[in-house]
Amino acid sequence: MGRKSCQNCGTMSKELFIFKPCKTKAAFQANFKNIQFNLKNVESVLKKEEYSIEISLNDLIIAKKNHILNVFKNGKIIIKNVDNEKESKEIIKKIYKKIK
């Protein structure tokens, strides 16, 4: 299934992408509906983007750069150590475009 995005601004459709602060407010979470990430591909992309892979499991990758990404096979990404929502969205969009 392909990604739906706005032709004007390039943002992801609300049908596929839900973005919210985590309950602890120390992180942001993006849920991609009806998407399963290929974590081998995700790991390869993150390495090319100069992330350090801290944990690589069948259903989760934890990677570190200036922030921490938790990428789940079921289509969820959690980003930690980012100052604000706008920056979090930009990082997640950039990574998502490369791993979709």
N, C-alpha and C positions, 0 to 999 in steps of 0.2 A: 504494500500500500504506500503510495507516495505522500509526500508532505503537502498539505494545502497551505498556501500563504497568500496574503494580500498582494495584489499586483501593484498597488500604489506604494506601500511602505515596506513590504517584504516581511512583515510580522507573521507569525504562525497563527493559524486559525484557532479559535477557542475550542473548536471541536477536537483538535489534536493536542493542544498545549495548554495546560493550566499551571499558572505560576503563583506561588504564595510563600509568605514567610513560614518557616517551620514553627512548630508550637513553642520551641524554646526561644525563638527570635534571634538565635545565634547563627542562623543559616537560612538559605532560601531553597525552595524545592520546585522542580518542574516535573509535571507528570504528562507524558506523551501517551495519549489514548491509542489503543489498537496497534502499538508498536512494540516489537521485541528487538532489543539491540543485540547485534553479534559482538560479543565481548572480545573476541580475538581481534576483530577489526577495530573496535574501540581502543583496545590496548595499543595497537600499532599506531593509530592516529595520535593518541596522547603522547606516545614516545616521540613522534615526529614533531609534536608541538612543545617538546622539551619538558614534559611532565615526568616526575619520578613516580614509578609504579610502586606503591607501598604494599598493596594487597591485590592479588588476582585470583578470583575464585570462579566457579561455574556460573554464579548468578550475581556477582558483584566485583567491581574494580574500584579501588581507592587510589587516587593519584594526587600528587602534590606538586604545586608550582609556587606561586605567591599566595595561593588559596588551595583548598582541598576539594576535590571532586569525588563524590560517591556516585558511580554509574551502575544502575541495576539493570539486569537483563529484561525485566518487565516494563521498561520504558520510563523509569524514574531517575532523575538526576538531582542530587543534593549538593549545594555549593556552600562551603564554609570559609570564614576568614575574608569576607568581602565587605567593603564599607557600606554599600547601599544596594537597593533593588535594581537600579538602572545598570550598574556595573555587573551585577549578577546575571541579568538578562542578556547583556552583550556577550559575556563569556559563554553562557550556555548556548546562545544562538550560533556563535562561531564554531563551537565544538559540534553541535548538532548538524550543521551544514556539512561537516566533514565525515560524520559517522553514519548519516542516514543511508 
